[in-house]
Amino acid sequence: MTKIVIGIDEVGRGCLAGPVWAAAVALGQNPGLREQVRDSKALSRKRRELLAEAILRDCRVGFGEASVVEIDRLNIRLATHLAMVRAVNALSAHGDISLIVDGNDIPEKLRKFDARCVVGADALVPEVSAASIVAKVGRDALMSDLAREFPAYGWERNAGYGTVEHRRAIRCHGLTPWHRRSFSMGI
């Protein structure tokens, strides 16, 4: 039996607002897709969205999220781990699996698997690249939806990151329920 390789990546870890998301992706034997995926940060928004559609259609994908409340209660590191574990659980992978996590920190609950960290895996390992793409597209869509309710913060443009525009809006309008209270807003 061939090992199922699952790539895991997160998005939103450094944001001032919104949940942290993780995705777990098993590309399978899709050579066309394997050759096209790249680190989500190296792709245009349109290219990311097109690849995300293909990944969601043709691959096994699981998503996990840790809420703002969980981030503030646990800390961002443990909340990111929680999102990653939820993503792997949502994938419902069975059999002989191997996990590749972007970064240098494997969540405790994933250590029971054949799991390894690779710094920069989102640019090096196709499964992790695919996870970075679908996680970013999904979280960006959520933040764009939230921007309709809270238009002053520019989340449709900054996805909750601490841009000048976002920090200025915090100074003028205060925090929303989507802001992480445990983060220094630097304003």
C-alpha positions in Angstrom: 0.0 0.0 0.0 1.3 3.4 -1.0 1.5 6.1 1.7 -0.9 9.0 1.4 1.1 12.2 1.6 -0.9 15.1 3.2 0.4 18.6 3.2 -0.6 21.0 6.0 -0.4 24.8 6.0 -2.0 27.7 7.9 -3.0 31.2 7.1 -3.8 34.2 9.3 -1.4 33.5 12.0 -0.1 37.1 12.1 -3.4 38.9 11.6 -5.0 41.3 14.0 -8.5 40.1 13.2 -10.2 36.9 12.2 -9.7 33.2 12.8 -6.6 31.3 11.9 -7.2 28.7 9.2 -5.4 25.5 8.2 -5.8 23.2 5.3 -4.7 19.6 4.8 -4.5 18.4 1.2 -3.8 15.0 -0.4 -3.0 15.6 -4.0 -3.0 12.0 -5.0 -1.7 11.2 -8.5 -2.8 14.4 -10.3 0.4 15.3 -12.2 -1.1 18.3 -13.9 -2.1 19.9 -10.6 1.1 18.8 -8.9 3.1 20.8 -11.5 1.0 23.9 -11.2 0.8 24.5 -7.5 3.2 27.0 -5.8 3.4 28.8 -2.6 0.1 30.9 -2.4 2.1 34.1 -1.8 3.9 33.6 -5.2 0.6 33.5 -7.1 -1.7 36.2 -8.3 -5.1 36.3 -6.6 -6.8 35.1 -9.8 -4.4 32.2 -10.3 -4.8 31.2 -6.6 -8.6 31.1 -7.0 -8.4 29.0 -10.2 -6.0 26.5 -8.6 -8.2 26.4 -5.4 -11.2 25.4 -7.5 -9.2 22.6 -9.2 -7.8 21.4 -5.8 -11.2 21.4 -4.2 -12.6 19.5 -7.2 -9.9 17.0 -7.8 -8.2 16.4 -4.4 -8.9 15.3 -0.8 -9.1 18.5 1.3 -9.8 19.2 4.9 -10.1 22.6 6.6 -9.7 23.6 10.2 -10.2 26.8 12.0 -9.5 28.3 15.4 -11.7 31.2 16.4 -10.7 34.6 17.7 -11.9 33.4 21.2 -9.7 30.3 20.9 -6.7 32.3 19.8 -7.1 34.7 22.8 -7.7 31.8 25.2 -4.9 29.5 24.0 -2.3 31.7 22.3 -1.7 31.9 18.5 0.7 28.9 18.5 -1.7 26.5 20.2 -4.7 27.8 18.2 -2.8 27.2 15.0 -2.1 23.7 16.1 -5.8 23.2 16.9 -6.7 24.4 13.4 -4.2 22.0 11.9 -5.5 19.1 13.8 -9.1 20.0 12.8 -8.0 20.1 9.2 -6.4 16.7 9.3 -9.5 15.3 11.1 -11.8 16.9 8.5 -9.8 15.2 5.7 -10.7 11.8 7.2 -7.6 10.1 5.8 -7.3 6.4 6.6 -4.5 4.0 6.0 -0.9 4.7 5.8 -0.4 8.5 5.9 2.5 10.8 6.0 2.1 14.4 7.1 4.3 17.3 6.0 3.7 20.5 8.0 5.0 23.8 6.8 7.2 25.4 9.4 9.2 24.0 12.3 6.5 22.9 14.8 4.4 19.8 14.6 1.2 19.9 16.7 1.3 17.4 19.6 -1.8 15.6 18.4 -0.3 15.0 15.0 2.9 13.4 16.3 1.2 10.0 16.4 1.4 10.0 12.6 4.5 9.8 10.4 4.8 13.6 10.5 7.7 16.0 9.7 8.2 19.7 9.5 9.7 21.4 6.5 10.6 25.1 6.7 9.4 26.7 3.5 7.4 23.6 2.5 4.7 25.8 0.9 7.3 26.6 -1.8 8.9 23.1 -1.9 6.3 20.4 -1.4 3.3 20.3 -3.8 0.8 19.0 -1.1 1.8 21.9 1.2 1.6 24.4 -1.7 -1.9 23.1 -2.4 -2.8 23.5 1.3 -1.5 27.0 1.3 -3.6 27.9 -1.7 -6.9 26.6 -0.5 -6.4 27.9 3.0 -5.6 31.4 1.8 -8.4 31.6 -0.7 -10.9 30.3 1.9 -9.8 32.7 4.6 -9.6 35.6 2.3 -13.2 35.0 1.2 -14.3 34.9 4.8 -12.5 38.2 5.6 -14.1 39.7 2.5 -17.5 38.6 3.7 -16.8 40.1 7.2 -15.7 43.4 5.5 -19.3 43.9 4.4 -20.4 44.1 8.1 -17.3 46.1 9.1 -16.3 48.1 6.0 -14.0 50.6 7.7 -11.2 48.1 8.3 -10.5 47.1 4.7 -10.5 43.4 5.3 -11.4 42.7 1.7 -7.9 44.1 0.9 -5.8 43.3 4.0 -7.5 40.1 5.2 -7.1 41.3 8.8 -3.4 41.9 8.7 -2.0 45.0 10.5 -1.8 47.3 7.5 -1.7 51.1 7.9 -5.3 51.2 6.8 -6.4 48.6 9.3 -4.5 50.2 12.2 -6.0 53.6 11.4 -9.5 52.1 11.4 -8.8 50.6 14.8 -7.8 54.0 16.2 -10.9 55.6 14.7 -13.5 53.0 15.2 -12.2 50.7 17.9 -12.1 46.9 18.0 -14.7 44.6 16.5 -15.7 41.1 17.9 -13.4 39.8 15.2 -10.3 41.4 16.6 -7.8 39.4 18.6 -7.6 41.0 22.1 -4.4 39.1 23.0 -2.5 40.8 20.1 -0.8 44.1 20.4 -2.5 46.3 17.9 0.6 48.6 17.7 -1.5 51.7 17.4 
